[in-house]
């Protein structure tokens, strides 16, 4: 019997890098304090390279559509407070931490309205929507990660609700990432480590930092984590003021490698989160410098970049079919662009 295909249009970018990929030593200031206000925490770059940032002072979501303008091309207002994280879906809906109001709020793109979707007694320091549309919330002060299933049921998927360092516990969890297998990665802030919780497993495995079998990197209060197209980890190492990458050779620093804070373009000051664009550049919230920095992938370090989120400008809408290792792609049409969508056979 033939098994069906699962069509995954991922809302974010997961580029694939060559082993010797490097990023420029000096970053570009994408947005400064006059635009994003003080201490920005959450940034999200979608698969069309639109950038979303939460302005914690005004309660607005700032949007640069297709990264084509200096100032935001769109601003979404709402009665939100102290926003720490956000996540954008493929249809343009925006999930935002609204912790001072004890909830996660959702902006519905279709009718331009806000609704509450999840209630808590604490902040969601990170939000994530998996491929089955389940909502994850990293509840920092309660030392756990909860998942709201698409049917509305809420369960704890990592942590016990008490702080600790054992494999089933967390100590102020921060950034989270859920891969296509529904495995959960958690930046375990005060344990100075990255924990991996396999699907339906409550005991985590330390994959980076304190207690990891890979001793090539030490972390101090990591806050953000993403996976690239080859499932390698990229980490925001907050109190070392740097970004960490990994490849087949292990972990290594990719930006801010002096591990000291500063306000020059080669430094960060307590960064919080990061997101890739489709070209492999990194947008990072440089929190205590009150800015969003763009860290540029060095064009000299690799050849042509392969990405799991690809777009081709094409005025003639025609069929495109190709394969990449064990991953197959097909196209969907979006305005005058052809979007390559991930297809996986189970």
C-alpha positions as CSV (number, residue, x, y, z in Angstrom):
1,X,0.0,0.0,0.0
2,X,1.3,3.4,-0.9
3,X,1.6,5.8,2.0
4,X,0.4,9.4,1.5
5,X,2.7,12.4,1.1
6,X,2.8,15.0,3.8
7,X,3.1,18.5,2.3
8,X,5.0,20.8,4.6
9,X,5.1,24.5,3.8
10,X,7.4,25.6,6.6
11,X,6.9,29.2,7.7
12,X,10.5,29.8,8.5
13,X,13.9,29.3,6.7
14,X,16.2,26.4,7.3
15,X,19.2,27.0,5.0
16,X,21.8,24.3,4.3
17,X,25.4,25.4,4.7
18,X,28.7,24.0,3.6
19,X,31.1,22.8,6.4
20,X,33.3,25.8,6.1
21,X,30.5,28.4,6.1
22,X,31.4,31.7,7.9
23,X,29.6,34.9,8.6
24,X,31.0,38.5,8.3
25,X,32.8,39.8,11.4
26,X,30.8,43.0,11.4
27,X,27.0,43.0,11.4
28,X,24.6,45.5,9.9
29,X,22.2,47.3,12.2
30,X,18.8,46.4,10.6
31,X,16.7,48.4,13.1
32,X,17.7,50.6,16.0
33,X,16.1,51.9,19.2
34,X,14.1,54.6,17.4
35,X,12.2,51.8,15.6
36,X,12.1,48.8,18.0
37,X,12.3,50.7,21.3
38,X,14.1,49.2,24.3
39,X,15.3,45.7,24.8
40,X,13.7,43.8,21.8
41,X,13.4,40.1,22.5
42,X,11.6,38.3,19.7
43,X,12.4,38.3,16.0
44,X,10.9,36.0,13.3
45,X,11.8,35.9,9.6
46,X,9.3,34.0,7.5
47,X,9.9,32.0,4.3
48,X,9.3,35.0,2.1
49,X,11.9,37.0,4.1
50,X,9.5,39.3,5.8
51,X,10.8,40.3,9.3
52,X,8.6,40.5,12.4
53,X,9.6,42.2,15.6
54,X,7.6,42.8,18.7
55,X,7.9,46.4,20.1
56,X,7.6,45.9,23.9
57,X,6.9,49.6,24.6
58,X,4.2,50.3,22.1
59,X,2.5,46.9,22.0
60,X,2.9,46.8,18.2
61,X,4.1,44.1,15.9
62,X,6.5,45.6,13.4
63,X,6.7,44.0,9.9
64,X,9.1,44.5,7.1
65,X,7.5,42.8,4.2
66,X,9.9,40.9,1.9
67,X,12.7,42.9,3.6
68,X,12.3,45.7,1.1
69,X,12.2,48.8,3.3
70,X,14.3,50.6,5.9
71,X,11.3,51.3,8.2
72,X,8.5,48.8,8.9
73,X,6.0,48.5,6.0
74,X,3.3,47.5,8.4
75,X,2.5,47.9,12.1
76,X,-0.1,45.9,13.9
77,X,-1.5,47.3,17.1
78,X,-3.1,45.5,20.0
79,X,-3.6,45.7,23.7
80,X,-0.6,43.6,24.4
81,X,2.0,44.0,27.1
82,X,5.6,43.0,27.6
83,X,5.9,40.8,24.5
84,X,8.8,38.4,24.8
85,X,8.3,36.1,21.8
86,X,6.3,35.6,18.6
87,X,5.7,33.0,15.9
88,X,4.2,33.5,12.4
89,X,2.4,30.8,10.5
90,X,2.4,30.2,6.7
91,X,-1.0,31.9,6.4
92,X,0.3,35.1,8.2
93,X,-1.3,34.5,11.6
94,X,0.9,35.8,14.4
95,X,1.1,34.2,17.8
96,X,2.5,36.6,20.5
97,X,3.4,36.2,24.2
98,X,1.1,38.5,26.1
99,X,2.3,37.5,29.5
100,X,1.3,40.5,31.6
101,X,-2.2,39.6,30.6
102,X,-1.6,35.9,31.3
103,X,-2.1,34.6,27.8
104,X,-0.9,33.9,24.3
105,X,-2.7,36.1,21.8
106,X,-3.2,35.4,18.1
107,X,-3.6,37.9,15.3
108,X,-5.8,36.5,12.6
109,X,-4.6,37.7,9.2
110,X,-7.8,37.0,7.4
111,X,-9.9,39.4,9.4
112,X,-7.3,41.6,11.2
113,X,-8.4,40.7,14.7
114,X,-6.8,39.5,17.9
115,X,-8.0,36.5,20.0
116,X,-6.6,34.8,23.1
117,X,-5.6,31.2,22.4
118,X,-3.8,30.0,25.6
119,X,-3.9,31.1,29.2
120,X,-1.0,31.0,31.7
121,X,0.1,32.6,35.0
122,X,3.4,33.4,33.5
123,X,5.2,34.5,30.3
124,X,5.9,32.4,27.3
125,X,9.6,33.1,26.7
126,X,9.4,31.3,23.4
127,X,6.5,30.1,21.2
128,X,6.5,27.5,18.4
129,X,3.9,25.9,16.1
130,X,4.8,22.4,14.9
131,X,3.9,20.8,11.6
132,X,0.7,19.4,13.1
133,X,-0.4,22.9,14.3
134,X,0.2,22.3,18.0
135,X,1.3,25.3,20.0
136,X,4.3,25.2,22.4
137,X,5.0,27.6,25.2
138,X,8.2,27.8,27.1
139,X,7.0,28.8,30.6
140,X,10.1,30.3,32.1
141,X,9.0,30.8,35.7
142,X,7.3,27.4,35.9
143,X,10.3,25.5,34.6
144,X,8.4,23.6,31.9
145,X,7.2,23.6,28.3
146,X,3.5,23.0,27.6
147,X,1.9,22.0,24.4
148,X,-1.6,22.9,23.3
149,X,-2.8,20.2,20.9
150,X,-4.8,21.3,17.9
151,X,-7.9,19.8,19.7
152,X,-7.4,22.3,22.6
153,X,-5.9,19.9,25.2
154,X,-2.9,21.2,27.0
155,X,-0.1,18.9,28.3
156,X,3.4,19.3,29.7
157,X,6.0,17.9,27.3
158,X,9.2,18.9,29.1
159,X,10.1,19.8,32.7
160,X,8.2,19.0,35.9
161,X,7.1,22.4,37.1
162,X,10.0,22.5,39.6
163,X,13.5,23.7,38.8
164,X,16.3,21.2,38.7
165,X,19.2,19.8,36.7
166,X,18.2,16.1,36.2
167,X,17.3,14.9,32.8
168,X,13.5,15.3,33.3
169,X,13.8,18.8,34.7
170,X,14.5,22.3,33.5
171,X,15.8,25.4,35.2
172,X,14.1,28.5,33.7
173,X,13.6,27.3,30.1
174,X,13.9,29.9,27.4
175,X,14.0,29.3,23.6
176,X,12.4,26.3,22.0
177,X,12.5,24.6,18.6
178,X,10.4,21.7,17.3
179,X,11.7,19.8,14.3
180,X,9.6,17.9,11.7
181,X,9.8,14.7,13.8
182,X,8.2,16.7,16.7
183,X,11.3,16.4,18.7
184,X,11.7,19.4,21.1
185,X,14.9,21.4,21.7
186,X,15.0,23.6,24.8
187,X,17.5,26.3,25.8
188,X,17.7,25.4,29.5
189,X,18.8,28.8,30.6
190,X,20.1,28.4,34.2
191,X,21.4,24.9,33.6
192,X,23.6,26.4,30.7
193,X,22.6,23.6,28.3
194,X,20.5,22.6,25.3
195,X,18.1,19.7,26.0
196,X,16.6,17.5,23.4
197,X,13.3,15.8,24.3
198,X,12.3,13.1,21.8
199,X,8.6,12.8,20.9
200,X,6.7,11.4,23.9
201,X,9.9,11.2,26.0
202,X,10.0,13.2,29.3
203,X,13.7,12.6,29.9
204,X,15.9,14.9,27.9
205,X,19.3,14.4,26.4
206,X,21.9,17.2,26.7
207,X,23.1,18.0,23.2
208,X,25.2,21.1,24.0
209,X,26.6,22.9,27.0
210,X,26.8,21.8,30.6
211,X,26.7,18.0,30.8
212,X,27.0,17.3,27.0
213,X,29.3,14.6,25.7
214,X,30.4,17.3,23.1
215,X,32.8,19.4,25.1
216,X,33.8,21.8,22.3
217,X,31.6,24.6,23.6
218,X,30.6,26.1,26.9
219,X,27.3,28.0,27.2
220,X,26.3,30.7,29.7
221,X,22.5,31.1,29.8
222,X,21.5,30.2,26.3
223,X,18.3,31.8,25.1
224,X,17.6,31.0,21.5
225,X,18.0,27.9,19.3
226,X,17.2,27.0,15.7
227,X,18.1,24.1,13.4
228,X,19.4,24.5,9.9
229,X,18.4,22.4,6.9
230,X,20.8,19.6,7.9
231,X,19.5,19.6,11.5
232,X,22.6,21.3,12.9
233,X,22.1,23.5,16.0
234,X,22.5,27.3,16.1
235,X,22.4,28.8,19.5
236,X,22.1,32.3,21.0
237,X,24.7,32.1,23.9
238,X,23.3,35.1,25.7
239,X,25.7,35.8,28.6
240,X,28.7,35.0,26.3
241,X,27.3,37.7,23.9
242,X,27.8,35.5,20.9
243,X,26.2,33.1,18.4
244,X,27.1,29.5,18.2
245,X,26.8,27.3,15.1
246,X,27.5,23.6,14.5
247,X,28.3,21.3,11.6
248,X,29.8,17.9,11.0
249,X,32.9,19.0,12.9
250,X,31.1,20.1,16.1
251,X,30.2,23.4,17.7
252,X,32.0,26.7,17.0
253,X,31.5,30.4,17.5
254,X,30.1,32.2,14.4
255,X,29.7,35.8,15.6
256,X,30.7,37.9,18.7
257,X,33.5,35.5,19.3
258,X,35.4,37.7,21.8
259,X,32.7,36.6,24.3
260,X,32.5,40.1,25.6
261,X,29.7,42.6,25.3
262,X,29.9,45.8,23.3
263,X,28.0,48.2,21.0
264,X,30.3,48.1,18.0
265,X,29.1,46.2,14.9
266,X,31.3,43.2,15.7
267,X,29.7,42.7,19.2
268,X,26.5,41.9,20.9
269,X,25.1,42.7,24.4
270,X,22.9,40.0,25.8
271,X,21.3,38.8,22.6
272,X,18.0,36.9,22.9
273,X,16.8,35.3,19.7
274,X,17.8,34.7,16.1
275,X,16.2,33.7,12.8
276,X,17.6,32.9,9.3
277,X,16.5,34.5,6.1
278,X,16.5,32.4,2.9
279,X,20.0,33.5,2.1
280,X,21.5,32.2,5.3
281,X,21.9,35.6,6.9
282,X,21.0,35.8,10.6
283,X,18.7,38.4,12.3
284,X,19.4,38.6,16.0
285,X,17.8,40.7,18.8
286,X,20.7,42.5,20.3
287,X,18.7,43.2,23.5
288,X,20.8,45.5,25.6
289,X,22.0,47.5,22.6
290,X,18.3,48.0,21.7
291,X,18.6,47.0,18.1
292,X,18.2,44.2,15.5
293,X,21.4,43.1,13.9
294,X,21.8,41.4,10.6
295,X,24.8,39.0,10.5
296,X,25.7,38.4,6.8
297,X,26.7,35.0,5.5
298,X,30.1,35.4,3.9
299,X,29.8,34.9,0.1
300,X,33.4,33.8,-0.1
301,X,33.0,30.9,2.4
302,X,30.8,28.6,0.3
303,X,29.4,28.1,-3.1
304,X,25.7,28.5,-3.9
305,X,23.5,28.1,-0.8
306,X,21.0,25.3,-0.7
307,X,17.9,26.1,1.3
308,X,14.8,24.2,2.4
309,X,12.7,27.3,1.6
310,X,13.4,28.3,-2.0
311,X,11.8,30.8,-4.3
312,X,12.2,31.3,-8.0
313,X,11.0,34.4,-9.9
314,X,9.1,33.1,-12.8
315,X,6.6,34.8,-15.0
316,X,5.7,31.6,-16.7
317,X,4.0,29.2,-14.3
318,X,5.4,25.8,-15.2
319,X,6.0,22.6,-13.4
320,X,9.3,22.1,-11.5
321,X,10.3,18.8,-10.1
322,X,13.6,17.8,-8.6
323,X,15.0,15.9,-5.6
324,X,17.5,16.6,-2.9
325,X,18.9,13.6,-1.2
326,X,15.9,11.9,0.5
327,X,13.8,15.0,0.4
328,X,11.4,15.8,-2.5
329,X,10.1,19.1,-3.5
330,X,7.2,20.4,-5.5
331,X,6.0,24.0,-6.2
332,X,3.0,26.0,-5.3
333,X,2.2,29.3,-6.9
334,X,2.2,32.5,-4.8
335,X,1.5,35.7,-6.8
336,X,4.3,35.9,-9.3
337,X,6.7,33.6,-7.4
338,X,7.0,29.8,-7.3
339,X,7.5,28.5,-3.8
340,X,9.2,25.2,-3.3
341,X,7.5,23.2,-0.6
342,X,9.0,20.4,1.4
343,X,7.5,16.9,0.8
344,X,8.4,13.9,3.0
345,X,7.2,10.4,2.5
346,X,6.3,8.5,5.8
